[in-house]
Amino acid sequence: MKNVWGIVFLLVILTILGFVAFTFQVRQTESALVTCFGNPVRSITEPGLYFRWPVPIHRVHRFDSRSRLLEVQMQETATAGGEPIIIVSYLIWRIGDPLRFLTSVQDIAGAEEKLRVQLQNAANTVVGKHEFSDFVNTDPAKLRFEEIEQEITAALQQQAAANYGVDVRLAGIKRLMVPEKVTQDVFERMKADRKVKTDTIVAAGNAEADRIRSDAEAKQKELLAVAESRAQAIRGAGDAEAARYYKELEADPELAMFLRDLESLKKILKERTTLVLGTDVEPFSLLKKRPSLEPKQP
């Protein structure tokens, strides 16, 4: 009985060792390359359990297929207009083809060294195609950062995949700086632009003010002319009325003064009016006694 259990235990051990020796697992975050006596046999990018021959017949090379970030230190380059700028570029990449990756760069350090040079060259080329105003501008609508980053990514993707088996996910500019001299030139140019805009606004304001003053002066002259015409009409009517009274005064001064006082009294007492005045005050003396008027001798 003991021999049976010993045989069963031995079979279990051999089964486990055989399973370990003839299979291998690829995790979700890995990719693998199987070689036979050093020659590549197959690339595996999907997770799962796979068959292999034991070492040294088959050897499994495992690679971390998660995305990695690569940053390139500050480098000075020039725009299409010749303005120097300092950029810090970055690259997000992962292993796409294990076979090509192993044969071209072998490991992560070798891949980053190659990609760093490729990124610098692509960034310099793309930046040299764009004007300085595409990077620094007071108008956000004129900035073209997204387009520039897309161009850098496109320039890297095909070369990195074909040469190193690397899948470039995204590339771009992490930081942008301008040399001190260029900064001063940019500020001076911005001041000049602002001054031009200010002068334009002030000129437009002065023109509008001149137009308003001209309209006001024209309306003033028109109103003065109307008022003067009305005043002349009133003066003419007054002169005519005065001439009539002058004739009455010349014919009979006392009667003319009596009629004037009577007319004034009529206007004063037209509405309900309470006045406390002496009876000697003209024309209220008419209420006290009737004046002695006699026809004037011809």
Backbone as CSV, one residue per row, in Angstrom:
resi,resn,N_x,N_y,N_z,CA_x,CA_y,CA_z,C_x,C_y,C_z
1,MET,0.836,-1.216,0.000,0.000,0.000,0.000,0.869,1.264,0.000
2,LYS,1.963,1.160,0.756,2.856,2.306,0.803,3.509,2.528,-0.545
3,ASN,3.815,1.452,-1.289,4.419,1.604,-2.602,3.475,2.286,-3.578
4,VAL,2.170,1.979,-3.467,1.177,2.608,-4.358,1.125,4.105,-4.131
5,TRP,1.085,4.505,-2.860,1.037,5.934,-2.573,2.334,6.624,-2.989
6,GLY,3.407,5.937,-2.894,4.670,6.510,-3.329,4.698,6.709,-4.833
7,ILE,4.151,5.696,-5.553,4.104,5.833,-7.018,3.193,6.996,-7.421
8,VAL,2.027,7.104,-6.735,1.088,8.197,-7.046,1.734,9.550,-6.783
9,PHE,2.424,9.651,-5.672,3.089,10.906,-5.341,4.157,11.253,-6.381
10,LEU,4.894,10.216,-6.824,5.922,10.454,-7.829,5.331,10.902,-9.156
11,LEU,4.183,10.286,-9.522,3.524,10.681,-10.769,3.034,12.127,-10.701
12,VAL,2.522,12.484,-9.528,2.048,13.875,-9.381,3.205,14.844,-9.528
13,ILE,4.320,14.517,-8.895,5.488,15.391,-8.994,5.966,15.493,-10.433
14,LEU,6.009,14.363,-11.135,6.456,14.379,-12.527,5.491,15.165,-13.410
15,THR,4.197,15.031,-13.104,3.195,15.781,-13.883,3.376,17.289,-13.696
16,ILE,3.599,17.673,-12.451,3.798,19.111,-12.182,5.067,19.602,-12.860
17,LEU,6.130,18.834,-12.749,7.379,19.250,-13.394,7.236,19.299,-14.905
18,GLY,6.524,18.331,-15.472,6.305,18.339,-16.909,5.448,19.516,-17.342
19,PHE,4.423,19.846,-16.524,3.570,20.982,-16.853,4.384,22.277,-16.832
20,VAL,5.248,22.392,-15.822,6.081,23.588,-15.716,7.103,23.641,-16.848
21,ALA,7.642,22.502,-17.208,8.690,22.469,-18.219,8.148,22.673,-19.624
22,PHE,6.920,22.245,-19.875,6.395,22.282,-21.238,5.359,23.398,-21.476
23,THR,5.072,24.200,-20.503,4.117,25.301,-20.668,4.677,26.572,-20.045
24,PHE,4.119,27.668,-20.454,4.450,28.963,-19.835,3.237,29.878,-19.965
25,GLN,3.177,30.861,-19.111,2.041,31.780,-19.057,2.489,33.196,-19.434
26,VAL,1.667,33.842,-20.227,1.875,35.243,-20.581,0.797,36.069,-19.871
27,ARG,1.210,37.017,-19.054,0.261,37.816,-18.279,-0.335,38.944,-19.141
28,GLN,-1.315,39.608,-18.550,-2.021,40.685,-19.250,-1.089,41.845,-19.584
29,THR,-0.087,42.062,-18.764,0.824,43.194,-18.957,2.118,42.794,-19.655
30,GLU,2.123,41.610,-20.279,3.354,41.116,-20.886,3.149,40.762,-22.353
31,SER,4.256,40.699,-23.063,4.345,40.070,-24.379,5.583,39.174,-24.345
32,ALA,5.642,38.177,-25.233,6.725,37.188,-25.143,7.216,36.821,-26.533
33,LEU,8.476,36.344,-26.555,9.086,35.850,-27.778,9.731,34.494,-27.473
34,VAL,9.372,33.511,-28.261,9.904,32.164,-28.079,10.997,31.936,-29.117
35,THR,12.190,31.497,-28.641,13.303,31.187,-29.546,13.674,29.715,-29.418
36,CYS,14.115,29.164,-30.525,14.560,27.776,-30.549,16.049,27.750,-30.892
37,PHE,16.858,27.411,-29.888,18.316,27.450,-30.032,18.788,28.836,-30.519
38,GLY,18.144,29.861,-29.997,18.527,31.224,-30.313,17.834,31.836,-31.507
39,ASN,17.112,31.022,-32.264,16.399,31.538,-33.428,14.946,31.821,-33.063
40,PRO,14.429,32.995,-33.430,13.040,33.327,-33.095,12.060,32.340,-33.723
41,VAL,11.061,31.939,-32.940,10.045,31.004,-33.417,8.697,31.705,-33.548
42,ARG,8.272,32.393,-32.512,6.966,33.069,-32.553,6.931,34.205,-31.529
43,SER,6.095,35.204,-31.857,5.837,36.327,-30.945,4.450,36.168,-30.359
44,ILE,4.302,36.458,-29.085,3.019,36.316,-28.399,2.701,37.659,-27.746
45,THR,1.561,38.207,-28.111,1.120,39.491,-27.542,-0.179,39.366,-26.761
46,GLU,-0.822,38.195,-26.830,-2.082,37.989,-26.121,-1.822,37.181,-24.849
47,PRO,-2.468,37.534,-23.739,-2.261,36.778,-22.494,-2.869,35.376,-22.583
48,GLY,-2.266,34.432,-21.840,-2.784,33.072,-21.819,-1.702,32.059,-21.485
49,LEU,-2.058,30.749,-21.587,-1.149,29.639,-21.310,-0.718,29.014,-22.632
50,TYR,0.600,28.851,-22.830,1.126,28.386,-24.104,2.097,27.208,-23.878
51,PHE,2.268,26.384,-24.959,3.156,25.216,-24.927,4.544,25.607,-25.415
52,ARG,5.555,24.884,-24.835,6.931,25.075,-25.282,7.717,23.789,-24.968
53,TRP,8.849,23.694,-25.638,9.786,22.632,-25.299,10.699,23.138,-24.199
54,PRO,11.189,22.221,-23.409,12.020,22.658,-22.270,13.299,23.343,-22.741
55,VAL,13.875,24.086,-21.829,15.184,24.716,-22.060,16.219,23.586,-22.127
56,PRO,17.176,23.651,-23.053,17.567,24.787,-23.913,16.950,24.772,-25.300
57,ILE,15.969,23.874,-25.528,15.375,23.841,-26.865,14.631,25.144,-27.120
58,HIS,13.700,25.430,-26.271,12.944,26.683,-26.368,13.311,27.589,-25.202
59,ARG,13.421,28.870,-25.485,13.645,29.867,-24.441,12.610,30.979,-24.623
60,VAL,11.987,31.378,-23.532,10.936,32.392,-23.566,11.508,33.721,-23.062
61,HIS,11.412,34.730,-23.905,11.845,36.085,-23.544,10.582,36.918,-23.242
62,ARG,10.506,37.408,-22.055,9.329,38.168,-21.631,9.630,39.674,-21.657
63,PHE,8.605,40.418,-22.054,8.743,41.877,-22.110,7.530,42.515,-21.442
64,ASP,7.783,43.605,-20.734,6.697,44.382,-20.119,6.039,45.223,-21.213
65,SER,4.794,44.924,-21.502,4.103,45.610,-22.608,3.316,46.827,-22.161
66,ARG,3.459,47.257,-20.914,2.759,48.454,-20.454,3.402,49.716,-21.051
67,SER,2.616,50.776,-21.115,3.105,52.021,-21.701,4.157,52.654,-20.799
68,ARG,5.150,53.266,-21.432,6.238,53.918,-20.717,6.350,55.374,-21.162
69,LEU,6.865,56.178,-20.241,7.058,57.605,-20.514,8.541,57.890,-20.650
70,LEU,8.886,58.548,-21.740,10.268,58.956,-21.988,10.294,60.465,-22.182
71,GLU,11.129,61.153,-21.407,11.278,62.603,-21.522,12.676,62.939,-22.021
72,VAL,12.730,63.908,-22.899,14.006,64.398,-23.426,14.304,65.728,-22.742
73,GLN,15.498,65.867,-22.220,15.863,67.085,-21.510,15.838,68.298,-22.451
74,MET,15.994,69.468,-21.833,15.872,70.717,-22.582,16.804,70.726,-23.797
75,GLN,16.226,71.135,-24.900,17.032,71.315,-26.101,16.580,72.584,-26.809
76,GLU,17.529,73.296,-27.370,17.208,74.537,-28.072,17.081,74.253,-29.555
77,THR,16.008,74.759,-30.124,15.772,74.600,-31.552,15.264,75.925,-32.099
78,ALA,14.993,75.984,-33.384,14.577,77.244,-34.018,13.284,77.022,-34.790
79,THR,12.459,78.056,-34.826,11.208,78.008,-35.572,11.474,78.342,-37.041
80,ALA,10.397,78.363,-37.828,10.549,78.649,-39.252,11.090,80.053,-39.491
81,GLY,10.784,80.979,-38.580,11.277,82.350,-38.720,12.647,82.576,-38.131
82,GLY,13.260,81.527,-37.574,14.599,81.658,-37.005,14.629,82.014,-35.535
83,GLU,13.464,82.156,-34.874,13.447,82.482,-33.448,13.817,81.239,-32.628
84,PRO,14.798,81.337,-31.737,15.175,80.180,-30.921,14.188,79.957,-29.778
85,ILE,13.862,78.700,-29.518,13.015,78.338,-28.382,13.618,77.100,-27.721
86,ILE,13.309,76.927,-26.452,13.799,75.790,-25.680,12.593,74.907,-25.342
87,ILE,12.686,73.625,-25.663,11.556,72.726,-25.451,12.007,71.505,-24.642
88,VAL,11.046,70.942,-23.902,11.206,69.645,-23.244,10.137,68.740,-23.847
89,SER,10.549,67.763,-24.629,9.614,66.885,-25.318,9.453,65.570,-24.563
90,TYR,8.353,64.873,-24.847,8.075,63.601,-24.175,7.521,62.598,-25.180
91,LEU,7.551,61.329,-24.765,7.118,60.244,-25.637,6.494,59.144,-24.783
92,ILE,5.321,58.694,-25.152,4.666,57.554,-24.494,4.699,56.384,-25.475
93,TRP,5.313,55.263,-25.056,5.525,54.154,-25.978,5.365,52.813,-25.263
94,ARG,5.222,51.777,-26.035,5.146,50.407,-25.530,5.736,49.459,-26.564
95,ILE,6.058,48.258,-26.134,6.594,47.256,-27.047,5.449,46.680,-27.881
96,GLY,5.564,46.840,-29.201,4.514,46.354,-30.087,4.864,45.044,-30.766
97,ASP,6.104,44.876,-31.170,6.565,43.664,-31.863,7.773,43.115,-31.087
98,PRO,7.577,42.084,-30.259,8.689,41.561,-29.445,9.876,41.090,-30.273
99,LEU,9.635,40.431,-31.423,10.723,39.927,-32.240,11.607,41.051,-32.758
100,ARG,10.987,42.063,-33.346,11.768,43.185,-33.868,12.434,43.957,-32.730
101,PHE,11.734,44.051,-31.606,12.306,44.757,-30.452,13.567,44.051,-29.962
102,LEU,13.512,42.715,-29.847,14.658,41.964,-29.343,15.843,42.017,-30.305
103,THR,15.573,41.927,-31.587,16.666,41.901,-32.567,17.274,43.273,-32.822
104,SER,16.535,44.351,-32.549,17.036,45.695,-32.859,17.618,46.411,-31.646
105,VAL,16.931,46.351,-30.507,17.393,47.104,-29.332,17.636,46.226,-28.109
106,GLN,17.103,45.017,-28.082,17.338,43.999,-27.054,16.654,44.277,-25.718
107,ASP,16.739,45.511,-25.198,16.147,45.770,-23.883,15.587,47.192,-23.831
108,ILE,15.007,47.534,-22.666,14.363,48.837,-22.478,15.379,49.975,-22.582
109,ALA,16.535,49.812,-21.992,17.545,50.873,-22.025,17.984,51.170,-23.455
110,GLY,18.193,50.104,-24.249,18.580,50.308,-25.645,17.480,50.975,-26.447
111,ALA,16.222,50.597,-26.150,15.099,51.217,-26.862,14.988,52.698,-26.532
112,GLU,15.135,53.062,-25.246,15.016,54.476,-24.868,16.142,55.312,-25.454
113,GLU,17.319,54.730,-25.568,18.424,55.464,-26.188,18.126,55.773,-27.649
114,LYS,17.587,54.788,-28.383,17.235,55.011,-29.785,16.070,55.995,-29.916
115,LEU,15.063,55.807,-29.068,13.873,56.658,-29.158,14.184,58.099,-28.781
116,ARG,15.112,58.303,-27.878,15.480,59.664,-27.475,16.044,60.442,-28.663
117,VAL,16.886,59.798,-29.440,17.454,60.447,-30.630,16.362,60.702,-31.663
118,GLN,15.487,59.708,-31.862,14.395,59.872,-32.833,13.462,61.011,-32.428
119,LEU,13.172,61.107,-31.131,12.286,62.163,-30.650,12.900,63.540,-30.837
120,GLN,14.174,63.689,-30.542,14.849,64.973,-30.736,14.823,65.395,-32.200
121,ASN,15.099,64.461,-33.079,15.116,64.786,-34.508,13.718,65.164,-35.004
122,ALA,12.715,64.392,-34.586,11.344,64.686,-35.031,10.876,66.034,-34.491
123,ALA,11.176,66.327,-33.226,10.754,67.606,-32.635,11.424,68.776,-33.348
124,ASN,12.723,68.667,-33.621,13.422,69.740,-34.325,12.848,69.961,-35.717
125,THR,12.533,68.865,-36.406,12.004,68.980,-37.771,10.632,69.639,-37.778
126,VAL,9.756,69.209,-36.886,8.393,69.751,-36.859,8.386,71.200,-36.390
127,VAL,9.157,71.515,-35.356,9.213,72.896,-34.854,9.746,73.828,-35.936
128,GLY,10.710,73.361,-36.727,11.271,74.194,-37.791,10.303,74.507,-38.910
129,LYS,9.153,73.815,-38.950,8.156,74.079,-39.991,7.109,75.102,-39.552
130,HIS,7.125,75.488,-38.298,6.080,76.371,-37.771,6.672,77.710,-37.335
131,GLU,5.831,78.736,-37.408,6.230,80.072,-36.997,6.190,80.195,-35.467
132,PHE,6.881,81.197,-34.965,6.930,81.432,-33.525,5.540,81.726,-32.961
133,SER,4.698,82.376,-33.763,3.344,82.717,-33.307,2.466,81.485,-33.091
134,ASP,2.865,80.330,-33.649,2.110,79.102,-33.410,2.348,78.566,-31.999
135,PHE,3.445,79.006,-31.365,3.775,78.553,-30.016,3.426,79.599,-28.962
136,VAL,3.688,80.874,-29.277,3.440,81.970,-28.336,2.588,83.013,-29.041
137,ASN,1.390,83.231,-28.497,0.468,84.170,-29.135,-0.525,84.659,-28.105
138,THR,-0.875,85.958,-28.196,-1.871,86.516,-27.285,-3.271,86.051,-27.621
139,ASP,-3.463,85.531,-28.823,-4.766,85.016,-29.243,-4.745,83.495,-29.129
140,PRO,-5.490,82.905,-28.178,-5.466,81.445,-28.016,-5.910,80.697,-29.271
141,ALA,-6.735,81.333,-30.096,-7.224,80.651,-31.290,-6.114,80.412,-32.319
142,LYS,-5.014,81.160,-32.217,-3.923,81.031,-33.187,-2.831,80.061,-32.740
143,LEU,-2.944,79.535,-31.520,-1.970,78.550,-31.054,-2.234,77.210,-31.742
144,ARG,-1.168,76.483,-32.082,-1.307,75.229,-32.847,-0.565,74.087,-32.155
145,PHE,-0.645,74.036,-30.842,0.069,73.018,-30.084,-0.424,71.614,-30.429
146,GLU,-1.732,71.423,-30.488,-2.270,70.089,-30.767,-1.814,69.597,-32.140
147,GLU,-1.867,70.478,-33.123,-1.424,70.092,-34.465,0.063,69.747,-34.486
148,ILE,0.867,70.517,-33.760,2.314,70.256,-33.714,2.595,68.905,-33.052
149,GLU,1.912,68.611,-31.958,2.107,67.334,-31.286,1.670,66.164,-32.161
150,GLN,0.586,66.343,-32.903,0.149,65.291,-33.820,1.190,65.042,-34.910
151,GLU,1.823,66.094,-35.388,2.857,65.935,-36.414,4.080,65.205,-35.854
152,ILE,4.466,65.518,-34.624,5.604,64.824,-34.002,5.276,63.344,-33.814
153,THR,4.061,63.064,-33.339,3.649,61.670,-33.141,3.661,60.904,-34.455
154,ALA,3.100,61.493,-35.497,3.057,60.821,-36.797,4.457,60.579,-37.353
155,ALA,5.367,61.538,-37.119,6.738,61.367,-37.618,7.461,60.234,-36.904
156,LEU,7.106,59.939,-35.659,7.784,58.894,-34.889,7.168,57.512,-35.073
157,GLN,5.858,57.457,-35.249,5.164,56.171,-35.220,5.695,55.196,-36.273
158,GLN,5.762,55.621,-37.513,6.174,54.712,-38.576,7.620,54.257,-38.413
159,GLN,8.534,55.177,-38.089,9.942,54.822,-37.936,10.160,53.911,-36.732
160,ALA,9.518,54.227,-35.603,9.717,53.423,-34.398,9.175,52.011,-34.578
161,ALA,8.041,51.871,-35.240,7.468,50.543,-35.450,8.312,49.730,-36.424
162,ALA,8.771,50.351,-37.488,9.525,49.609,-38.507,10.937,49.276,-38.042
163,ASN,11.572,50.169,-37.279,12.976,49.965,-36.896,13.161,49.247,-35.566
164,TYR,12.269,49.492,-34.608,12.503,48.980,-33.261,11.356,48.126,-32.717
165,GLY,10.267,47.964,-33.454,9.135,47.201,-32.937,8.424,47.905,-31.796
166,VAL,8.478,49.224,-31.776,7.900,50.035,-30.700,6.621,50.703,-31.190
167,ASP,5.598,50.656,-30.361,4.322,51.297,-30.663,4.287,52.654,-29.952
168,VAL,4.382,53.740,-30.713,4.354,55.099,-30.150,2.905,55.531,-29.984
169,ARG,2.510,55.761,-28.750,1.128,56.169,-28.457,0.934,57.674,-28.588
170,LEU,1.866,58.431,-28.069,1.713,59.893,-28.066,3.081,60.532,-27.899
171,ALA,3.277,61.643,-28.587,4.498,62.436,-28.446,4.112,63.910,-28.474
172,GLY,4.866,64.727,-27.764,4.525,66.146,-27.750,5.550,66.955,-26.979
173,ILE,5.154,68.193,-26.676,6.020,69.145,-25.970,5.465,69.325,-24.564
174,LYS,6.284,68.958,-23.577,5.862,69.072,-22.187,6.065,70.483,-21.658
175,ARG,7.133,71.116,-22.088,7.462,72.449,-21.573,8.089,73.275,-22.683
176,LEU,7.705,74.532,-22.729,8.224,75.449,-23.739,8.767,76.690,-23.051
177,MET,9.994,77.040,-23.380,10.617,78.236,-22.811,11.228,79.066,-23.932
178,VAL,11.368,80.337,-23.641,11.909,81.268,-24.620,13.150,81.921,-24.026
179,PRO,14.258,82.005,-24.767,15.448,82.703,-24.260,15.141,84.140,-23.874
180,GLU,15.947,84.698,-22.984,15.684,86.042,-22.446,15.626,87.092,-23.546
181,LYS,16.540,87.036,-24.482,16.552,88.025,-25.556,15.277,87.925,-26.395
182,VAL,14.869,86.696,-26.698,13.643,86.514,-27.482,12.439,86.997,-26.689
183,THR,12.465,86.755,-25.376,11.361,87.226,-24.539,11.225,88.737,-24.616
184,GLN,12.360,89.443,-24.541,12.314,90.903,-24.651,11.780,91.339,-26.009
185,ASP,12.231,90.667,-27.054,11.749,91.011,-28.396,10.245,90.765,-28.512
186,VAL,9.784,89.653,-27.922,8.353,89.347,-27.974,7.547,90.404,-27.232
187,PHE,8.048,90.811,-26.044,7.345,91.839,-25.285,7.299,93.161,-26.047
188,GLU,8.400,93.515,-26.684,8.420,94.754,-27.459,7.432,94.684,-28.619
189,ARG,7.391,93.511,-29.269,6.446,93.348,-30.370,5.007,93.392,-29.867
190,MET,4.765,92.797,-28.711,3.422,92.849,-28.131,3.048,94.279,-27.766
191,LYS,4.014,95.040,-27.202,3.741,96.447,-26.886,3.406,97.235,-28.151
192,ALA,4.173,96.970,-29.220,3.913,97.678,-30.479,2.526,97.337,-31.015
193,ASP,2.144,96.051,-30.929,0.807,95.653,-31.380,-0.269,96.325,-30.551
194,ARG,-0.063,96.355,-29.229,-1.038,97.006,-28.362,-1.138,98.499,-28.660
195,LYS,-0.001,99.131,-28.936,-0.008,100.570,-29.241,-0.769,100.842,-30.536
196,VAL,-0.559,99.980,-31.535,-1.288,100.143,-32.795,-2.790,100.026,-32.555
197,LYS,-3.195,99.016,-31.760,-4.616,98.845,-31.463,-5.148,100.035,-30.678
198,THR,-4.335,100.545,-29.718,-4.761,101.703,-28.928,-4.927,102.933,-29.809
199,ASP,-3.959,103.168,-30.678,-4.053,104.324,-31.581,-5.267,104.207,-32.492
200,THR,-5.547,103.004,-32.951,-6.716,102.813,-33.812,-8.006,103.134,-33.064
201,ILE,-8.094,102.648,-31.817,-9.302,102.910,-31.016,-9.441,104.394,-30.707
202,VAL,-8.304,105.040,-30.345,-8.357,106.481,-30.042,-8.749,107.281,-31.276
203,ALA,-8.197,106.910,-32.441,-8.553,107.619,-33.679,-10.040,107.453,-33.991
204,ALA,-10.536,106.239,-33.804,-11.968,106.009,-34.043,-12.810,106.820,-33.061
205,GLY,-12.366,106.910,-31.781,-13.087,107.710,-30.789,-13.071,109.193,-31.126
206,ASN,-11.911,109.691,-31.571,-11.828,111.102,-31.957,-12.717,111.410,-33.157
207,ALA,-12.740,110.491,-34.119,-13.597,110.698,-35.285,-15.065,110.724,-34.877
208,GLU,-15.440,109.819,-33.965,-16.828,109.799,-33.495,-17.146,111.072,-32.710
209,ALA,-16.187,111.525,-31.897,-16.401,112.764,-31.142,-16.556,113.961,-32.080
210,ASP,-15.736,114.021,-33.127,-15.857,115.108,-34.102,-17.219,115.076,-34.796
211,ARG,-17.671,113.870,-35.109,-18.981,113.750,-35.758,-20.100,114.229,-34.830
212,ILE,-19.997,113.844,-33.547,-21.020,114.257,-32.585,-20.999,115.768,-32.395
213,ARG,-19.778,116.343,-32.277,-19.689,117.803,-32.140,-20.239,118.511,-33.375
214,SER,-19.945,118.000,-34.554,-20.441,118.612,-35.777,-21.969,118.574,-35.824
215,ASP,-22.537,117.395,-35.451,-23.999,117.294,-35.424,-24.601,118.238,-34.400
216,ALA,-23.946,118.341,-33.227,-24.470,119.229,-32.184,-24.414,120.690,-32.623
217,GLU,-23.305,121.070,-33.260,-23.202,122.452,-33.730,-24.237,122.746,-34.807
218,ALA,-24.465,121.772,-35.716,-25.478,121.983,-36.754,-26.871,122.134,-36.138
219,LYS,-27.183,121.275,-35.143,-28.485,121.374,-34.482,-28.596,122.674,-33.696
220,GLN,-27.473,123.098,-33.084,-27.488,124.361,-32.346,-27.798,125.531,-33.277
221,LYS,-27.128,125.552,-34.427,-27.383,126.628,-35.375,-28.832,126.602,-35.853
222,GLU,-29.327,125.376,-36.089,-30.711,125.263,-36.556,-31.690,125.761,-35.502
223,LEU,-31.458,125.373,-34.225,-32.349,125.811,-33.152,-32.250,127.317,-32.934
224,LEU,-31.017,127.839,-33.028,-30.857,129.294,-32.874,-31.566,130.046,-33.988
225,ALA,-31.499,129.499,-35.198,-32.184,130.154,-36.316,-33.687,130.141,-36.108
226,VAL,-34.210,128.991,-35.653,-35.657,128.896,-35.392,-36.049,129.855,-34.268
227,ALA,-35.222,129.852,-33.193,-35.533,130.743,-32.068,-35.463,132.211,-32.489
228,GLU,-34.470,132.545,-33.296,-34.356,133.917,-33.760,-35.544,134.309,-34.628
229,SER,-35.965,133.361,-35.489,-37.134,133.636,-36.326,-38.380,133.839,-35.468
230,ARG,-38.526,132.960,-34.448,-39.686,133.090,-33.554,-39.623,134.400,-32.780
231,ALA,-38.412,134.757,-32.330,-38.266,136.012,-31.586,-38.615,137.222,-32.457
232,GLN,-38.170,137.148,-33.715,-38.507,138.250,-34.621,-40.012,138.363,-34.828
233,ALA,-40.679,137.168,-34.931,-42.141,137.195,-35.098,-42.802,137.788,-33.865
234,ILE,-42.310,137.383,-32.669,-42.890,137.896,-31.428,-42.633,139.391,-31.316
235,ARG,-41.375,139.794,-31.668,-41.087,141.225,-31.618,-41.966,142.001,-32.601
236,GLY,-42.204,141.405,-33.783,-43.070,142.088,-34.763,-44.485,142.244,-34.241
237,ALA,-44.999,141.125,-33.630,-46.357,141.214,-33.074,-46.404,142.234,-31.938
238,GLY,-45.359,142.245,-31.104,-45.324,143.218,-30.009,-45.250,144.644,-30.519
239,ASP,-44.430,144.831,-31.565,-44.324,146.186,-32.126,-45.677,146.621,-32.714
240,ALA,-46.372,145.684,-33.373,-47.691,146.030,-33.936,-48.678,146.378,-32.837
241,GLU,-48.643,145.543,-31.753,-49.553,145.823,-30.633,-49.190,147.160,-29.976
242,ALA,-47.896,147.384,-29.833,-47.472,148.654,-29.222,-47.862,149.842,-30.097
243,ALA,-47.771,149.686,-31.402,-48.151,150.772,-32.302,-49.628,151.107,-32.146
244,ARG,-50.447,150.022,-31.934,-51.883,150.285,-31.742,-52.112,151.091,-30.469
245,TYR,-51.399,150.711,-29.411,-51.560,151.456,-28.171,-51.002,152.869,-28.299
246,TYR,-49.952,153.020,-29.082,-49.396,154.357,-29.280,-50.430,155.273,-29.938
247,LYS,-51.164,154.706,-30.898,-52.197,155.512,-31.562,-53.281,155.917,-30.582
248,GLU,-53.668,154.921,-29.719,-54.703,155.246,-28.730,-54.194,156.311,-27.750
249,LEU,-52.932,156.168,-27.372,-52.359,157.156,-26.467,-52.304,158.538,-27.097
250,GLU,-51.999,158.568,-28.356,-51.944,159.854,-29.028,-53.334,160.476,-29.135
251,ALA,-54.361,159.623,-29.377,-55.724,160.158,-29.524,-56.262,160.625,-28.178
252,ASP,-56.170,159.782,-27.107,-56.702,160.140,-25.794,-55.895,159.380,-24.756
253,PRO,-54.863,159.937,-24.212,-54.002,159.232,-23.258,-54.748,158.718,-22.054
254,GLU,-55.648,159.509,-21.484,-56.347,159.076,-20.279,-57.240,157.884,-20.567
255,LEU,-57.934,157.904,-21.707,-58.798,156.770,-22.062,-57.957,155.526,-22.338
256,ALA,-56.814,155.703,-22.962,-55.941,154.556,-23.249,-55.451,153.926,-21.963
257,MET,-55.061,154.771,-20.963,-54.608,154.228,-19.705,-55.742,153.555,-18.960
258,PHE,-56.965,154.125,-19.074,-58.125,153.514,-18.427,-58.418,152.157,-19.042
259,LEU,-58.391,152.051,-20.319,-58.643,150.768,-20.988,-57.569,149.732,-20.636
260,ARG,-56.344,150.188,-20.521,-55.259,149.257,-20.161,-55.477,148.726,-18.761
261,ASP,-55.833,149.649,-17.795,-56.082,149.202,-16.428,-57.287,148.286,-16.365
262,LEU,-58.295,148.574,-17.117,-59.496,147.738,-17.126,-59.174,146.346,-17.668
263,GLU,-58.360,146.288,-18.691,-57.961,144.984,-19.271,-57.134,144.189,-18.279
264,SER,-56.238,144.868,-17.570,-55.419,144.198,-16.563,-56.277,143.675,-15.434
265,LEU,-57.215,144.477,-14.977,-58.105,144.031,-13.907,-58.948,142.845,-14.340
266,LYS,-59.392,142.841,-15.566,-60.180,141.724,-16.097,-59.370,140.431,-16.080
267,LYS,-58.103,140.508,-16.437,-57.251,139.310,-16.466,-56.962,138.813,-15.061
268,ILE,-56.759,139.744,-14.123,-56.449,139.354,-12.751,-57.625,138.670,-12.096
269,LEU,-58.849,139.193,-12.322,-60.044,138.663,-11.668,-60.755,137.610,-12.497
270,LYS,-60.084,137.087,-13.506,-60.709,136.076,-14.366,-61.001,134.804,-13.582
271,GLU,-60.048,134.351,-12.760,-60.248,133.183,-11.910,-60.573,133.653,-10.504
272,ARG,-60.907,132.661,-9.682,-61.168,132.995,-8.283,-59.852,133.409,-7.624
273,THR,-59.797,134.678,-7.252,-58.545,135.214,-6.753,-58.817,136.038,-5.510
274,THR,-57.962,135.860,-4.529,-58.064,136.644,-3.300,-56.816,137.504,-3.203
275,LEU,-57.026,138.813,-3.209,-55.921,139.742,-3.138,-56.167,140.722,-1.998
276,VAL,-55.124,141.007,-1.283,-55.208,142.012,-0.206,-54.305,143.159,-0.624
277,LEU,-54.919,144.173,-1.221,-54.188,145.318,-1.732,-54.961,146.583,-1.394
278,GLY,-54.215,147.585,-1.358,-54.878,148.868,-1.132,-55.698,149.284,-2.352
279,THR,-56.782,150.056,-2.119,-57.639,150.465,-3.228,-56.996,151.559,-4.056
280,ASP,-55.890,152.074,-3.545,-55.221,153.109,-4.310,-54.267,152.545,-5.354
281,VAL,-54.072,151.215,-5.291,-53.151,150.572,-6.224,-53.844,150.392,-7.562
282,GLU,-53.156,150.820,-8.603,-53.695,150.624,-9.939,-53.645,149.155,-10.286
283,PRO,-54.669,148.579,-10.970,-55.876,149.254,-11.482,-57.054,149.102,-10.550
284,PHE,-56.779,148.743,-9.233,-57.891,148.486,-8.318,-58.563,149.776,-7.861
285,SER,-57.989,150.907,-8.198,-58.649,152.182,-7.871,-59.962,152.327,-8.640
286,LEU,-60.110,151.557,-9.721,-61.364,151.591,-10.489,-62.524,151.026,-9.683
287,LEU,-62.196,150.124,-8.698,-63.258,149.542,-7.870,-63.757,150.527,-6.806
288,LYS,-62.965,151.543,-6.551,-63.317,152.499,-5.503,-64.192,153.622,-6.047
289,LYS,-63.839,154.108,-7.205,-64.621,155.196,-7.787,-64.448,155.182,-9.289
290,ARG,-65.342,155.697,-9.931,-65.292,155.782,-11.386,-64.482,157.009,-11.771
291,PRO,-63.588,156.836,-12.671,-62.787,158.007,-13.074,-63.638,159.005,-13.850
292,SER,-63.236,160.237,-13.736,-63.969,161.289,-14.447,-63.350,161.428,-15.836
293,LEU,-64.040,160.855,-16.784,-63.557,160.914,-18.163,-64.502,161.768,-18.986
294,GLU,-63.928,162.645,-19.695,-64.702,163.487,-20.579,-64.214,163.366,-21.976
295,PRO,-65.123,163.397,-22.883,-64.694,163.277,-24.300,-63.715,164.388,-24.637
296,LYS,-62.731,164.024,-25.354,-61.718,164.982,-25.748,-62.250,165.845,-26.879
297,GLN,-61.994,167.102,-26.687,-62.469,168.057,-27.696,-61.661,167.844,-28.977
298,PRO,-62.371,167.847,-30.077,-61.647,167.699,-31.327,-60.738,168.898,-31.575
